[in-house]
Amino acid sequence: MQRTIKTKSGQILILPTPEEDAQITAAALSDPDAYPLTDEEWEKIKHKVIRGRPPAETTKELISIRLSPNVVEQFRASGSGWQTRIDAVLQHWLKRHDASQVPRL
């Protein structure tokens, strides 16, 4: 029977059998460009491995904002990073206008 694990996102991963794992390890060890770490080597360096995006010098403030549906649709249609582009548009506007010029509706 196959062994599986479930990730935090709910994805189910099938683990290799001991035989498959031995074949994978043998193939990795025979590859001159690959260097599989031993458990001892991994223990020495794993605390140095940093996952994810490095912290920004200045962080953004998380807020909730209501925008017109057509604005959201247009920015979302531009692909990944659409919220960053909204921020860039507002930054651009602020460089050319005084904050007191913000229209009051």
N, C-alpha and C positions, 0 to 999 in steps of 0.2 A: 504494500500500500504506500502511496506517495505521502511524504510529509509536507505539510504546508504551514505557512505562517500568514497572519493577517496584519497588514500595515495599518497605521493610524487612519489613513484615508479610506480603509476598507478593502483595498486591493489584496487579493490572495496570491501569494507567491509560492511556487512549487520548489521545494528544496531538493538539491541533488542527492542521489543515493550515495552511500559511502564509496561504491565503485566509481560512480561518475565523478565524485569529488577527487578521488585518487587520480583519475585520468586528467582532470582539469589541472590539478597541482603538478603532475608530471609534465604536461604540456607547457605550463608556465615556467617550470624550472629548466626546460630544454630551450626556451626562447632566450637568446642572448640580449634582447632588448628589454626583457621583463626582469624585474627583481622582486620576487615575492618575499615579503618580510616574515621572519620567524615571529612567534608569539612574543619572545623577549624583546626583539627589535621594535615591534609594534607598541609594546608597553612603554618603551622609552620615549617614543615620539608622539603617541596619540594625544597627549595633552597639548601639544603644539599645533595640532590640526584644528583650524578654525573653519567652521562651516558657515555658509551664508554670506551675505553681503557685508563688507566692512562697515563699521559705524561711520556715519557722516559727521563732518566737522560741525555743521549746523543741522539740527533736525527740524522737520516740519511739524506743525501742530495738527493733530487729528481733530477735525471738526465735522459737523453735519451741516450740509448746505442744500437748499432747494434751488434747482435750476430748471429752466424751461425744457420740456421734452425734446424739442428740436435741437437745442444746444447739446444736450447729453447724447442724443442720437448721432449728431455730426462728429462729436469728439470720439465716441465709442467706435464709430465706423472707421476712424483713422487708425485703429489698431491698438496694440499694447502700448501702455504709457500715456493713455489719453488723459488721465488725471494730472500727470506731470505737465502735459501740454496746456491744460487749463490754467495751471499755476503760472506757466511761462507767459501766457497771454496776459494774465492779470499783472504780472511783474512788468511786462513791457508797457502796459497802460500806465502803471504807477510811475515809471521813469519819465513819461512825457506829460503827466498831469499832476497837479497838486492834489493831495488826498481830500482837501476841502472842496474840490471840483466834482466829487462823486455825486451823481444825480440823486436827489431824494425823491423817491416815488411814493 
